Amino acid sequence: MADTELGNQTSLTEFILLGFGNIPKFELHILLFLLFLMIYIVTVAGNILIVALVITDQHLHTPMYFFLGNLSFLETCYISTILPRMLGSFLNGNTTISVTGCIAQFYFFGFLLTVECYLLSAMSYDRYLAICKPLNYAAIMDNVMCLQLATVSWTSGFFVSIIIIFLMSQLTFCGPNVIDHFFCDFLPIINLSCSDTHMMELVTFMLTFITTLPPFLLTLASYIYIISTILKIPSNTGKQNAFSTCSSHLTVVTIFYGAIMIVYMLPKTNILRDLNKVFSVLYTVLTPLVNPLIYSLRNKEVKEALWKAVSKCGHSLFIFR
């Protein structure tokens, strides 16, 4: 009997991702495929363009754009962990994913999500120093400090995710195998496990609390000080100039943390399940898309660097012809 139970526990090899529910295949699948394909192409192209501009343009070799380049590279990887597979399921109707593939997707998702929390806090700290401590800004936010903050961001996400994935790899899955989501998130995976997950949930909660709450509080505190400092500026022009340097980042932070709080703090009821999927799209798909659009359309330096790059390319093509 024990052998039979063990065999049943280890027999599950794949999950079924329900995605956005039972939508008519021929009526909406192609439309959703084209929509998300366009979002994916614009997101990847926009973020890669920002990375290229930050690397090649000397005027963008500043701490603010160093972190923006890191964020854009992260967003490209972030959206690529979810959308390509979802696009494939819209196209061929295959909603299955292997257990190993599902855990791997969650690893990269969790890793990049944690890194983004740290990078956003580093960017907010950079803006705090620039606006609230302008005389000390250059001395504090030098190349060494920028490199250290970026290194801490990436390594923290890596090690935290490795620990969680190691614990998750010890779980057994013996059915059911249906995940009512469009990607492999933490709770949908462990809810399907036959193993005792209490210890894993406790460890994951502690690690998540330690690694995401401090960056969030640092981001929140930075913007409280920033807004307070901006309100003390006597001239309206000075206020507008100061706020314009951080408004793009504040918009990205608001969308990112707002969507995450709604998804993970709302009660997990059947009524709110579809609503959670919608808000999950905000921080998994919309935030990577919004990042390059906001920074390219609302940032003067990025627009100037883009215009110079386009002009240089056009001049080179004219000479070549």
DRENROGU-961796 format. One record per residue (C-alpha): z, y, x; residue in three letters. Coordinates in pm, whole numbers, padded with zeros to 5 digits, always signed. Example, Ala and Ser with C-alpha at 12.3 -4.5 7.8 and 13.67 -1.06 7.14 Angstrom:
% DRENROGU-961796
+00780-00450+01230ala
+00714-00106+01367ser
END
This chain:
% DRENROGU-961796
+00000+00000+00000met
+00086+00238+00285ala
-00248+00171+00450asp
-00429+00242+00124thr
-00248+00576+00081glu
-00321+00671+00443leu
-00686+00586+00392gly
-00701+00803+00082asn
-00535+01092+00267gln
-00787+01088+00550thr
-01097+01022+00335ser
-01159+01386+00234leu
-01422+01536+00465thr
-01557+01834+00271glu
-01463+02109+00028phe
-01660+02268-00255ile
-01664+02650-00257leu
-01712+02770-00616leu
-01811+03116-00498gly
-01846+03360-00788phe
-01828+03096-01059gly
-02083+02931-01282asn
-02355+03195-01281ile
-02703+03093-01401pro
-02888+02971-01095lys
-03235+03105-01168phe
-03124+03434-01324glu
-02869+03569-01076leu
-02868+03358-00759his
-03183+03516-00619ile
-03061+03864-00714leu
-02726+03806-00542leu
-02903+03656-00242phe
-03123+03966-00202leu
-02827+04200-00255leu
-02603+04034+00003phe
-02894+03983+00243leu
-02964+04357+00234met
-02594+04430+00287ile
-02582+04188+00581tyr
-02892+04332+00750ile
-02775+04695+00708val
-02423+04609+00826thr
-02530+04418+01137val
-02802+04670+01229ala
-02573+04969+01172gly
-02282+04830+01371asn
-02502+04711+01659ile
-02663+05056+01666leu
-02321+05221+01698ile
-02225+04983+01981val
-02552+05062+02159ala
-02502+05439+02119leu
-02143+05423+02246val
-02255+05228+02553ile
-02564+05434+02640thr
-02470+05793+02549asp
-02244+05963+02802gln
-02111+06207+02541his
-01961+05914+02349leu
-01764+05781+02648his
-01433+05896+02500thr
-01132+05700+02368pro
-01228+05759+02006met
-01574+05610+02050tyr
-01449+05335+02279phe
-01238+05205+01990phe
-01523+05269+01746leu
-01749+05051+01961gly
-01488+04775+01957asn
-01453+04808+01580leu
-01829+04796+01524ser
-01863+04484+01740phe
-01575+04326+01547leu
-01730+04414+01210glu
-02056+04245+01313thr
-01869+03924+01397cys
-01642+03960+01093tyr
-01915+03973+00830ile
-02110+03700+01013ser
-01828+03451+00955thr
-01875+03470+00578ile
-02210+03606+00460leu
-02463+03372+00632pro
-02308+03064+00473arg
-02281+03239+00136met
-02647+03344+00159leu
-02743+02983+00231gly
-02553+02860-00076ser
-02732+03114-00297phe
-03067+02999-00161leu
-03030+02620-00156asn
-02745+02570-00405gly
-02534+02379-00151asn
-02172+02479-00212thr
-02008+02217+00011thr
-01847+02288+00348ile
-01685+02037+00582ser
-01308+02047+00627val
-01359+02127+00996thr
-01611+02399+00912gly
-01376+02549+00654cys
-01085+02562+00897ile
-01314+02710+01165ala
-01429+02979+00921gln
-01069+03063+00838phe
-00984+03079+01210tyr
-01250+03341+01285phe
-01170+03528+00964phe
-00795+03541+01043gly
-00855+03622+01409phe
-01088+03913+01337leu
-00874+04041+01047leu
-00570+04062+01276thr
-00769+04234+01551val
-00900+04488+01299glu
-00544+04580+01197cys
-00461+04651+01563tyr
-00783+04842+01633leu
-00736+05062+01327leu
-00382+05141+01440ser
-00506+05221+01793ala
-00768+05455+01646met
-00508+05627+01428ser
-00276+05667+01729tyr
-00567+05818+01924asp
-00629+06070+01642arg
-00255+06147+01627tyr
-00248+06234+01997leu
-00569+06439+01972ala
-00446+06648+01677ile
-00067+06654+01715cys
-00036+06637+02097lys
-00359+06795+02226pro
-00207+06914+02557leu
-00090+06563+02647asn
-00389+06378+02503tyr
-00595+06342+02820ala
-00295+06232+03026ala
-00180+05966+02776ile
-00507+05831+02637met
-00681+05757+02966asp
-00913+05467+03048asn
-00623+05237+03138val
-00443+05302+02809met
-00763+05246+02609cys
-00828+04916+02787leu
-00469+04802+02737gln
-00473+04880+02364leu
-00805+04699+02316ala
-00684+04399+02517thr
-00362+04374+02316val
-00563+04393+01992ser
-00800+04108+02081trp
-00545+03880+02249thr
-00289+03919+01968ser
-00541+03810+01707gly
-00652+03519+01924phe
-00306+03373+01989phe
-00174+03421+01636val
-00479+03252+01485ser
-00461+02966+01737ile
-00104+02888+01632ile
-00191+02891+01262ile
-00502+02680+01310ile
-00308+02426+01518phe
-00060+02386+01231leu
-00342+02370+00976met
-00521+02099+01174ser
-00216+01873+01123gln
-00259+01882+00743leu
-00417+01599+00547thr
-00645+01648+00247phe
-00680+01376-00013cys
-00815+01567-00315gly
-00895+01768-00515pro
-01145+01944-00292asn
-01253+02247-00496val
-01184+02598-00358ile
-01220+02869-00622asp
-01334+03133-00373his
-01646+03236-00181phe
-01491+03169+00162phe
-01211+02965+00317cys
-00892+03169+00289asp
-00540+03053+00379phe
-00384+02985+00038leu
-00688+02807-00116pro
-00693+02569+00182ile
-00325+02476+00198ile
-00307+02443-00182asn
-00542+02143-00146leu
-00331+01970+00119ser
-00135+01654+00049cys
+00107+01735+00332ser
+00431+01929+00313asp
+00320+02287+00383thr
+00654+02469+00351his
+00710+02496+00727met
+00354+02607+00788met
+00377+02870+00516glu
+00701+03000+00665leu
+00560+03018+01020val
+00238+03180+00896thr
+00431+03436+00693phe
+00648+03526+00993met
+00349+03557+01228leu
+00154+03761+00975thr
+00454+03984+00910phe
+00509+04044+01282ile
+00145+04106+01369thr
+00020+04307+01070thr
+00317+04514+00950leu
+00373+04709+01277pro
+00004+04814+01304pro
+00007+04919+00939phe
+00327+05120+00980leu
+00190+05282+01298leu
-00129+05376+01112thr
+00070+05513+00818leu
+00309+05711+01041ala
+00020+05852+01246ser
-00154+05988+00939tyr
+00166+06130+00795ile
+00209+06331+01117tyr
-00163+06417+01127ile
-00171+06549+00770ile
+00155+06737+00826ser
+00012+06901+01139thr
-00318+06989+00968ile
-00137+07156+00676leu
+00044+07382+00924lys
-00282+07516+01067ile
-00315+07875+00935pro
-00693+07902+00896ser
-00901+07700+00651asn
-01170+07654+00916thr
-00915+07506+01156gly
-00792+07270+00887lys
-01145+07154+00808gln
-01230+07099+01175asn
-00910+06904+01237ala
-00947+06689+00927phe
-01316+06618+00997ser
-01219+06439+01321thr
-01014+06178+01134cys
-01155+06172+00779ser
-01405+05895+00856ser
-01137+05670+01003his
-00899+05748+00717leu
-01164+05643+00465thr
-01216+05307+00640val
-00840+05250+00667val
-00786+05327+00297thr
-01057+05084+00179ile
-00944+04810+00421phe
-00568+04817+00356tyr
-00604+04905-00012gly
-00819+04599-00082ala
-00597+04367+00126ile
-00281+04482-00053met
-00438+04426-00394ile
-00568+04079-00304val
-00253+03943-00140tyr
+00013+04120-00348met
-00125+04067-00700leu
+00013+03763-00885pro
-00209+03456-00845lys
-00289+03405-01214thr
-00608+03272-01372asn
-00675+03611-01532ile
-00659+03796-01198leu
-00842+03530-00993arg
-01188+03678-01048asp
-01049+04027-00985leu
-00910+03906-00653asn
-01258+03785-00557lys
-01400+04130-00628val
-01141+04300-00408phe
-01191+04032-00142ser
-01553+04148-00126val
-01425+04499-00048leu
-01252+04406+00279tyr
-01479+04119+00385thr
-01818+04272+00301val
-01786+04639+00203leu
-01564+04756+00490thr
-01804+04631+00762pro
-02089+04799+00569leu
-01905+05127+00515val
-01796+05157+00878asn
-02139+05240+01031pro
-02249+05443+00728leu
-01941+05666+00733ile
-01938+05716+01108tyr
-02312+05782+01127ser
-02342+06011+00824leu
-02018+06208+00863arg
-01981+06222+01240asn
-02161+06502+01422lys
-02151+06342+01769glu
-02289+06009+01644val
-02569+06185+01456lys
-02659+06386+01766glu
-02655+06073+01985ala
-02873+05892+01731leu
-03118+06183+01715trp
-03142+06195+02095lys
-03202+05819+02110ala
-03474+05840+01844val
-03636+06137+02020ser
-03628+05957+02354lys
-03782+05644+02205cys
-04051+05849+02032gly
-04128+06034+02355his
-04151+05708+02547ser
-04390+05559+02291leu
-04606+05873+02303phe
-04630+05854+02683ile
-04704+05480+02669phe
-04992+05537+02430arg
END
